[in-house]
Amino acid sequence: MSIKVENITKIYGEQKALNDVSFEVGAGEIVGFLGPNGAGKSTMMKILTCFIPQTSGKASVCGFDVETQSLLVRKQVGYLPEHNPLYLDMYVKEYLEFIGGLHKVDDIRARVKHMVELTGLQIEQNKKIGALSKGYRQRVGLAQAMIHDPKVLILDEPTTGLDPNQLEEIRGLIKNIGKEKTVMLSTHIMQEVEAVCDKVIIINHGEIVANDTTNKLKQVEQQAVIVEFDGEASRTAIKSIAGVKEAKSTEGKTWIVMGATDVDLRKSLFDYAVKNNLSILSLQKAENKLEDIFKSLTKGE
């Protein structure tokens, strides 16, 4: 396992930021670490990158303990914090060479050249960082996180404040990086998780409330079907259909029907329409959205 967390608890004074948290991240996975503000995401990431110690529990990165082998952990980890700390008066290549020197990277100039190409900084490499747009500053942040060729990348809100074009570019870059490295990223953008991540971990009030692949997480124990009849239908009659838990009319003849997953509601609704001399104009399953699942899990619904 690239990351292994066992019963981690972190207490600040009287506040418990993390409460007995456990999870694992396998090699080569891109994992979305999600949660509302104050849920404990950044605290967990700071523990994994050895910025702060845990109160209790154990965590390891690439087999090295974050508490007793912190220097070895830092060699395995590239970290981009939420507020990307950069020296704005330094030039891009100068800054990357400086960071590479701190990591004692061999053949720094060749490594910097490779990072510039990988992160798409070629046209901006001779500018001062302070003159770059937010998107290019994030690229510089990613380049410094990878300059020492770590096995694990931990990215805290890597796309905050980017415009749609920059978002797409950074997502593509992260996905490309994930082909070779383990990536753990936090974000509030659900579309980003669905586009980039293999797996999702959701934390709320310092506790894990979901830990699964994006596809399995969306396969909740309830299905929804949108059906449009050519005439009026009875809510009471629809609710009496086997497997139906709820039915809501959106435009009189169009219904959202919800029920258990062990019965195909589409067949049941077709049978209902035939029995009541109705024609079905459209019938489709509604896709479960990760955003709705996130809201449900973090609001305690």
Helices and strands as residue ranges (DSSP letters): E 3-12, E 15-25, E 30-34, H 41-48, E 56-61, E 64-65, H 70-76, E 77-80, H 92-102, H 108-118, G 122-124, G 129-131, H 134-146, E 152-156, H 164-177, E 182-186, H 190-196, E 199-204, E 207-213, H 214-218, E 223-229, H 235-239, E 244-249, E 254-259, H 265-275, E 280-286, H 290-298
